[in-house]
Amino acid sequence: MTWFTAIPVVFLLMAGAFFSLTAAIGINRFPDLYTRMHAASKAGTVGSGLLLLAVGINALDVSILARSLAGIFFVVLTAPVSAHLLAKAAHKVGYRLAEVTTLDDMEADRKLN
């Protein structure tokens, strides 16, 4: 491996680890299901995408890079959508927001209909 590939791989690994750590801290620290899923879906998606990209570049093989790009594509495509659907289902069955939340847009929309 040359410096030409090592430096971007190290940067991507560090950034991916940082975003993954941020997602883990958010899951542990946020007060309710909705904010925890936000942390997991946003920071977790970026962290796993950067880590997959680092693996693809580090392999120095086109087929492995293509697989890692496909993995990034599917994670970016599915994680936010599944988090949104889970949050919508949790709200529908009555899982309440944290007390620090000041506005419930879904409740306001439900009252209008």
C-alpha positions as CSV (number, residue, x, y, z in Angstrom):
1,M,0.0,0.0,0.0
2,T,1.3,3.4,-0.9
3,W,0.9,6.7,0.9
4,F,-1.5,7.7,-1.9
5,T,-4.0,5.2,-0.7
6,A,-3.0,5.0,3.0
7,I,-3.8,8.6,3.8
8,P,-7.4,8.6,2.5
9,V,-8.0,5.2,4.1
10,V,-6.9,6.5,7.5
11,F,-9.0,9.7,7.1
12,L,-12.1,7.7,6.1
13,L,-11.5,5.2,9.0
14,M,-11.2,8.0,11.5
15,A,-14.2,9.9,10.2
16,G,-16.3,6.7,10.1
17,A,-15.3,5.7,13.6
18,F,-16.1,9.2,14.8
19,F,-19.6,9.2,13.3
20,S,-20.2,5.6,14.6
21,L,-19.1,6.7,18.1
22,T,-21.4,9.7,17.8
23,A,-24.3,7.5,16.9
24,A,-23.6,5.2,19.8
25,I,-23.4,8.1,22.3
26,G,-26.7,9.5,20.9
27,I,-28.4,6.1,21.3
28,N,-27.4,6.0,24.9
29,R,-27.9,9.7,25.8
30,F,-31.0,10.9,24.0
31,P,-34.3,10.9,26.0
32,D,-36.8,9.1,23.8
33,L,-37.2,6.6,20.9
34,Y,-37.5,9.2,18.2
35,T,-34.3,11.1,19.0
36,R,-32.4,7.8,19.4
37,M,-33.6,6.6,16.1
38,H,-32.5,9.9,14.5
39,A,-29.0,9.4,15.9
40,A,-28.8,5.8,14.8
41,S,-30.1,6.5,11.3
42,K,-28.2,9.7,10.5
43,A,-24.8,9.3,12.1
44,G,-24.8,5.5,11.8
45,T,-25.5,5.7,8.1
46,V,-22.7,8.2,7.5
47,G,-20.3,6.2,9.8
48,S,-20.9,2.9,8.2
49,G,-20.7,4.4,4.7
50,L,-17.3,5.9,5.4
51,L,-16.1,2.7,6.9
52,L,-17.3,0.7,3.9
53,L,-15.6,3.2,1.5
54,A,-12.3,2.8,3.5
55,V,-12.5,-1.0,3.2
56,G,-13.2,-0.7,-0.6
57,I,-10.2,1.6,-1.2
58,N,-7.9,-0.4,1.1
59,A,-8.5,-3.6,-0.8
60,L,-7.1,-2.2,-4.0
61,D,-9.5,-4.5,-5.9
62,V,-12.2,-3.2,-8.2
63,S,-14.7,-6.0,-7.3
64,I,-14.3,-5.3,-3.6
65,L,-14.7,-1.6,-4.1
66,A,-17.9,-2.2,-6.2
67,R,-19.3,-4.4,-3.4
68,S,-18.5,-1.7,-0.8
69,L,-20.2,0.9,-3.0
70,A,-23.2,-1.3,-3.3
71,G,-23.3,-1.7,0.5
72,I,-23.1,2.1,0.9
73,F,-25.9,2.5,-1.6
74,F,-28.2,0.0,0.2
75,V,-27.4,1.4,3.7
76,V,-28.1,5.0,2.5
77,L,-31.3,3.8,0.8
78,T,-32.7,1.7,3.6
79,A,-31.6,3.1,7.0
80,P,-33.4,6.5,6.9
81,V,-36.6,5.0,5.4
82,S,-36.8,2.2,8.0
83,A,-36.1,4.7,10.9
84,H,-38.9,6.9,9.5
85,L,-41.4,4.0,9.3
86,L,-40.5,2.8,12.8
87,A,-41.0,6.2,14.2
88,K,-44.3,6.6,12.5
89,A,-45.5,3.3,13.8
90,A,-44.3,4.1,17.3
91,H,-46.2,7.4,17.2
92,K,-49.3,5.6,15.9
93,V,-49.4,3.1,18.8
94,G,-49.0,5.9,21.3
95,Y,-45.3,6.0,22.2
96,R,-45.0,9.5,23.7
97,L,-42.3,12.1,23.0
98,A,-39.9,13.2,25.7
99,E,-41.0,16.0,28.0
100,V,-38.4,18.3,26.6
101,T,-40.0,18.1,23.1
102,T,-41.9,21.2,22.5
103,L,-43.8,20.5,19.2
104,D,-45.4,17.3,17.9
105,D,-46.1,17.9,14.2
106,M,-47.7,14.5,13.7
107,E,-50.3,15.2,16.5
108,A,-51.1,18.6,14.9
109,D,-51.6,16.9,11.5
110,R,-53.9,14.3,13.1
111,K,-56.1,17.1,14.7
112,L,-56.5,18.7,11.3
113,N,-57.8,15.6,9.6
